[in-house]
Amino acid sequence: MDAPESGQLSGSSDPYVDIHLEESYVRTAVVEKTCNPVWADGATSEIPFTSLDSLLHLVLFDKDGMFSSDDYLGEILLPVGFFRFTDG
């Protein structure tokens, strides 16, 4: 998390998510200067899978500058069967 700017009580992040599902891997775009990101990446809306027992692994990072490593913010594993699917 970035240090608070002058006059602010808390800092902000530049978050992105690494998405792992079976053999697929996708990285979202970075959402700059927010602690409440919303991703609208059309490319990450469909990731193929073969089983509802597969685990969706989401790993959240805070993007840092070019000369420092990104900060780990957290992760979660969710079974694909947890989500509701509809045709069309």
N, C-alpha and C positions, 0 to 999 in steps of 0.2 A: 504494500500500500504506500502511496506517495505521501510525503509530509504535508500537513495542512498549509495552505497558502495564508498569507497575512490576513487576519480578521476572520478566519474560519476555525471552527472547533474540531473538525475531523478532516482527514485526507480523502483522497479518491484513488481509484484503481483504473487501470487500462486493461480490463479483463478479456480473456479469450478462453475457449474450451477445446481441449483435445478429445475427440469422440472416437471410441474404439468399439467395434461390434464385429464379432467373429474375425474375419480376415481384413475387414475394412478399417480405414483410419481417415479421419477428416479433422481439419483444424478450422474453427470459425474465424471470422474477422475479429480484429481487436475493436472493442467499443471504448472509446477514449473518455477519460475523466468521469467515471461514474462508479457508484457502489450498487447500482440497481440496473444492470445491463439487460437489454432486449436485443436478441439476434434475429435478423430477418434474412439470413443467408438462404437463398433459394436452393443453392447447391447442397445444403446439408439437410434438406427436408425429407429426402428418401435415401436410405442406406439399406442395401439388400441383406437379408438374413435367411437362414434355413430352418430355424427352430424357435418356437416360442419359449424354449428353455434357455436360449442364448442370453448372455449378460451384456447389457449396455453399460460401458464404463466411461464416465464423464470425469475429466480432470480439469480443474479450473486453475488458471494462472493469471498473474498480473504482469503485463508486459513492461519491462524496464528498458533503459537506454541500450544503445548499441554495445557498450562496453561493460555491461553487467548482466548477470543471469536473471531470468524471469523468476518472480516469486511464486511459490506454490501456495494456493489458497484453499484447496480442498478437493475431494473427489467423492464419487458415489457409484455404486454398482446397482443396477436395476434389471430384473428379469424382463425380457421383451414382452412376455405375457402379461405384465403389469399394465401395459397400455391397451387402450381400446382401439380396435381397427375397424374401419368401414370400407366398403368397396366404393371406388369412384372418387 
